[in-house]
């Protein structure tokens, strides 16, 4: 049970470098299991982001250039670990990457050039929390990452050439139903952020019965876990899963795109001039999970204006009983 996992091997995006990673044994701590959990609409999630910093992760990373056998070794400092290693997809020199160094109660981002062996720490004044989600632009000029704090998940953008990062002001990533990515590998950064508001509070004692109508239709009903059960559940689900789509320039300027909603998918077109956005809509159901709720998939331009509707799917609360039925 205490045997470390075998080394993980993978190629860099340009297929020029082989990465051999050795790491600690993955374990789930009691502290992690003790964190509060919500179960709504078939989804299980933590209402607060995970902010613990544990000194566990990569113990050694070997980088080998395939064309000539040049080898570099990344080793953490004493009582530290490495984590979240990510490559530049179209590095001009080849071998550019970023990683997170994990120490006791702190994390920091490093930029590394495997071709030259140069390691630079990213200066990020005010950075604190659990760092994750490192993502480069295609050319490696900019690096985005998040930091989970008790107040929420902050968003940072680094100038990789200057090795300096700044926080994007006024936004917190929705850690339940959100995230961020470069628009097809180029600025701006498209993010799904939290919408300000207080957590809904309801009465412990219901004011009346919860009524559901079948509308005279018969049909099979599968068994699902963690469904919505009350108006209070509906309010909590809507609060935690609603996000605002924004475009973030490399200088930190934030532009809101479209109205807030339960946007579950935001994908840029190949040319980057449009976004494909899928939004879950009401009415919510107490019989099926979130995946069967009404949803609308539409094309947005970069101002957030809806220019075309691809499909508008109604609530799928009475599907045929056969597998793969539509």
C-alpha positions in Angstrom: 0.0 0.0 0.0 2.9 2.4 0.6 4.7 1.7 -2.7 5.0 4.9 -4.7 3.2 4.8 -8.1 5.3 4.0 -11.2 6.8 6.9 -13.1 4.5 8.6 -15.6 5.8 9.2 -19.1 4.5 11.6 -21.7 5.6 13.7 -24.7 5.7 17.4 -24.9 3.1 19.0 -27.3 5.8 19.4 -30.0 6.9 15.8 -29.5 10.5 16.8 -29.0 10.8 16.2 -25.2 10.1 13.1 -23.1 8.9 13.8 -19.6 9.3 11.1 -16.9 7.6 12.1 -13.6 8.0 10.5 -10.2 5.6 11.4 -7.5 4.4 10.7 -4.0 1.7 8.2 -3.3 -1.7 9.8 -3.8 -3.7 9.7 -0.6 -7.0 11.2 0.5 -6.8 12.9 3.8 -9.4 13.0 6.6 -9.4 16.8 6.3 -10.4 16.5 2.6 -13.2 14.0 3.5 -14.5 16.3 6.2 -15.1 19.2 4.0 -18.7 20.2 3.5 -20.4 18.7 0.4 -23.6 19.6 -1.4 -25.6 17.2 -3.6 -27.9 18.9 -6.0 -29.4 18.0 -9.4 -27.3 14.8 -9.6 -24.1 16.8 -8.9 -21.8 16.5 -5.9 -19.6 19.5 -5.2 -17.9 21.5 -2.4 -19.6 24.9 -1.8 -16.2 26.4 -0.9 -13.0 25.9 -3.0 -10.3 23.7 -1.6 -7.5 26.0 -0.2 -5.4 23.5 1.7 -1.7 23.4 0.6 -0.1 20.0 1.2 3.5 19.2 0.5 2.8 16.3 -1.9 3.3 15.8 -5.6 6.2 15.3 -7.9 9.5 14.3 -6.3 11.6 14.3 -9.6 11.0 15.2 -13.2 13.4 14.1 -15.9 13.2 15.9 -19.3 15.0 14.2 -22.2 15.3 15.8 -25.7 14.7 13.1 -28.2 16.8 14.5 -31.0 20.1 14.4 -29.2 19.5 12.9 -25.8 20.0 16.1 -23.8 18.7 15.5 -20.3 17.6 17.9 -17.6 16.3 17.0 -14.1 13.9 19.0 -12.0 14.2 18.3 -8.3 12.3 20.2 -5.6 14.1 21.8 -2.8 14.3 20.1 0.6 10.8 19.7 2.1 9.2 20.8 -1.2 7.4 19.2 -4.1 6.6 20.1 -7.7 3.1 20.1 -9.2 1.1 21.2 -12.3 3.7 21.0 -15.0 2.6 22.4 -18.3 4.4 23.0 -21.7 4.3 25.8 -24.2 2.6 24.2 -27.2 4.4 26.2 -29.9 7.7 27.1 -28.3 10.1 28.8 -30.7 13.2 27.4 -29.0 11.5 24.2 -27.7 11.5 23.0 -24.1 9.7 25.9 -22.4 7.3 25.0 -19.6 5.9 26.1 -16.3 5.5 24.3 -13.0 4.3 25.0 -9.4 6.6 24.6 -6.5 4.9 23.5 -3.3 6.3 24.3 0.2 4.9 24.4 3.7 1.9 26.7 3.5 2.9 28.3 0.2 3.0 27.7 -3.6 4.7 29.6 -6.3 5.0 29.5 -10.1 8.2 28.9 -12.0 9.2 29.2 -15.7 11.7 26.7 -16.9 13.6 26.4 -20.2 14.7 22.8 -20.6 17.0 23.7 -23.6 19.1 26.1 -21.5 18.3 24.9 -17.9 17.3 28.4 -16.9 14.7 28.4 -14.0 12.9 31.7 -13.2 10.4 32.3 -10.4 7.3 34.3 -11.4 7.0 37.5 -9.3 3.4 37.9 -8.2 2.9 40.5 -5.6 0.0 39.6 -3.3 -0.3 36.0 -4.5 -1.6 33.5 -1.9 -3.6 30.3 -1.9 -3.6 27.0 -3.8 -2.3 27.5 -7.3 -3.7 25.4 -10.2 -4.9 25.4 -13.8 -1.7 26.7 -15.5 -2.3 27.4 -19.2 -0.1 29.1 -21.7 -1.0 31.0 -24.9 0.2 29.1 -28.0 3.3 31.2 -28.3 4.1 31.1 -24.6 4.1 34.9 -24.2 1.4 34.7 -21.4 0.5 32.3 -18.7 -2.8 32.2 -16.9 -3.4 30.4 -13.6 -5.8 30.4 -10.6 -5.3 30.6 -6.8 -7.9 29.3 -4.4 -8.3 31.4 -1.3 -11.0 31.4 1.4 -12.6 34.4 -0.4 -12.8 32.6 -3.7 -10.7 31.5 -6.7 -8.6 34.4 -8.0 -7.4 34.7 -11.6 -3.8 35.7 -12.5 -2.1 36.5 -15.8 1.7 36.4 -16.1 3.9 38.0 -18.7 6.2 34.9 -19.3 9.0 37.0 -20.9 9.2 39.3 -17.9 8.3 36.5 -15.4 5.8 38.7 -13.6 2.1 38.1 -12.8 -0.8 40.3 -11.8 -4.2 39.5 -10.4 -7.2 40.2 -12.6 -9.2 42.6 -10.4 -12.8 42.2 -9.6 -13.4 38.6 -10.7 -13.5 35.2 -9.0 -13.7 32.0 -11.0 -16.8 29.9 -10.4 -15.1 26.8 -9.1 -18.4 24.7 -9.2 -19.4 25.5 -12.8 -16.7 27.6 -14.5 -13.1 27.9 -15.6 -11.0 29.7 -18.1 -9.1 29.2 -21.3 -7.4 31.3 -24.0 -9.4 31.9 -27.1 -7.9 29.2 -29.3 -4.6 29.7 -27.6 -4.5 33.5 -28.1 -5.7 36.4 -26.0 -8.2 37.3 -24.7 -8.8 34.8 -21.9 -12.4 33.5 -21.8 -13.5 32.9 -18.2 -16.7 31.8 -16.4 -16.7 33.8 -13.2 -18.9 34.0 -10.1 -21.9 36.3 -10.0 -22.0 38.4 -6.8 -24.8 37.6 -4.4 -25.7 36.0 -1.0 -26.1 32.3 -0.5 -29.9 31.6 -0.5 -31.3 30.7 3.0 -34.6 29.0 3.4 -36.9 27.9 6.2 -36.2 24.7 8.0 -40.0 24.0 8.3 -41.7 23.8 4.9 -44.7 26.0 4.3 -46.7 23.3 2.5 -46.4 20.2 0.4 -44.2 19.9 -2.7 -46.6 19.1 -5.6 -45.5 17.4 -8.8 -47.8 16.8 -11.8 -47.5 14.0 -14.4 -49.8 15.8 -16.8 -51.6 12.5 -17.6 -48.5 10.9 -19.3 -47.2 7.5 -18.5 -43.5 6.5 -18.8 -40.6 4.7 -17.2 -38.6 6.4 -14.5 -35.0 5.5 -13.8 -33.5 5.9 -10.3 -31.1 8.8 -9.9 -29.1 10.1 -6.9 -28.8 13.5 -5.4 -31.8 15.1 -7.2 -33.5 18.4 -6.3 -36.1 18.0 -3.7 -37.4 21.5 -2.8 -37.5 25.2 -3.9 -34.6 25.7 -1.5 -32.6 23.1 -3.5 -33.5 24.9 -6.7 -32.3 28.3 -5.3 -29.0 26.7 -4.1 -28.4 25.0 -7.4 -29.0 28.2 -9.4 -26.8 30.2 -7.0 -23.8 27.8 -7.2 -24.0 27.0 -10.9 -24.7 30.5 -12.4 -21.7 32.2 -13.9 -20.9 35.2 -16.0 -18.9 34.8 -19.2 -16.1 37.4 -19.5 -13.2 38.2 -21.8 -10.0 39.2 -20.1 -7.3 41.0 -21.9 -3.6 40.5 -21.0 -3.6 43.9 -19.2 -6.4 42.7 -16.9 -9.2 44.6 -18.6 -12.5 42.6 -18.2 -15.4 42.7 -20.7 -18.7 41.0 -19.8 -20.1 38.8 -22.5 -23.9 38.2 -22.6 -26.1 37.8 -19.5 -25.4 35.6 -16.5 -26.7 32.0 -16.7 -25.9 28.4 -16.0 -23.4 28.3 -18.8 -22.0 24.7 -18.9 -19.9 25.0 -22.1 -18.1 27.9 -23.6 -15.9 27.0 -26.7 -14.2 29.3 -29.2 -14.6 28.8 -32.9 -11.5 27.6 -34.8 -10.9 31.2 -36.0 -11.7 32.6 -32.6 -14.3 35.0 -33.9 -17.3 33.3 -32.2 -18.2 31.4 -29.1 -20.4 28.3 -28.8 -22.3 28.6 -25.5 -24.5 25.9 -23.9 -26.8 27.2 -21.1 -29.0 25.2 -18.7 -32.5 26.7 -18.3 -35.6 26.4 -16.3 -37.9 24.5 -15.5 -35.7 22.3 -13.3 -36.9 18.8 -12.5 -37.1 16.8 -9.3 -37.1 13.5 -11.4 -33.9 13.8 -13.5 -30.4 15.2 -13.0 -28.9 18.4 -14.5 -27.9 16.6 -17.7 -31.6 16.3 -18.6 -32.6 19.9 -17.8 -33.7 22.2 -20.7 -30.6 23.6 -22.4 -29.9 26.1 -25.2 -26.8 26.0 -27.4 -26.1 29.2 -29.3 -23.4 31.0 -31.2 -22.2 34.3 -29.6 -20.0 36.9 -31.2 -17.2 38.4 -29.2 -19.5 41.2 -27.8 -21.7 38.5 -26.2 -24.6 39.0 -28.7 -26.4 35.8 -29.7 -26.2 35.4 -33.5 -27.6 31.9 -34.0 -29.3 29.2 -32.1 -28.0 25.7 -32.8 -30.4 23.7 -30.7 -33.0 24.4 -27.9 -33.6 21.2 -26.0 -36.6 20.9 -23.7 -36.7 19.0 -20.4 -36.0 15.3 -21.0 -38.1 13.9 -18.1 -39.8 11.1 -19.9 -37.2 9.3 -22.1 -37.8 5.9 -23.7 -36.7 3.1 -21.6 -34.3 1.6 -24.2 -30.6 2.4 -23.8 -29.3 5.2 -26.1 -32.8 6.2 -26.9 -33.4 9.8 -28.0 
